[in-house]
């Protein structure tokens, strides 16, 4: 896991305040699917590297759009909490289901001051994070990996594996049947 001691600059804090206002008045109220590209546009204005084909529901919570990358046909589902103080990358055709929590930062409990560190999350193509799952800082979900509903993931998940539980453990290999 990449650990970086971090303090946010005044410019970052001001950008966050502006984002919170835009989110509240220009992002969240536009819920119907017809506004999908409009929401992508707003995120792009705030520095997100996001495909026009990505799907972001209006009621997601995004901490910092400038730390978000979404490839084509990826999805942040309803009420996902994308706590991206650190960078979060979501690969092509990857799905983050409703009420999942992506957390790309934490505090170093071994230090007296509990210093904040940022650790990127990488969700590779065709992966699926099921409803209510937690993905911790520094985690990579391999291509085609599945995280079961309400699972808590603190370590990388190998490609084409299904994991579940708290902490998440290997359940089986994922096989695609036509």
VENKA-V451906 format. One line per field, one symbol per residue. psi: psi as a letter, one per 30 degrees, with the letter a starting at -180 (. if undefined). A space follows every 10 residues. Layout:
# VENKA-V451906
psi = ???
This chain:
# VENKA-V451906
psi = kkkkkkkkle eeeeeeeeee eeeeffdefi elffgeeeee eeeeeggkjk kfglkjlfgl jjejefgkkk lkglkjakgk jiiielkkkj lkgkkjlkgl jjjglakjff keghkkkkjl kjjlkglkjl kglkjlkgkk jlkglkjlkg ljkflkklkh lkllajlklk elkkkkk.
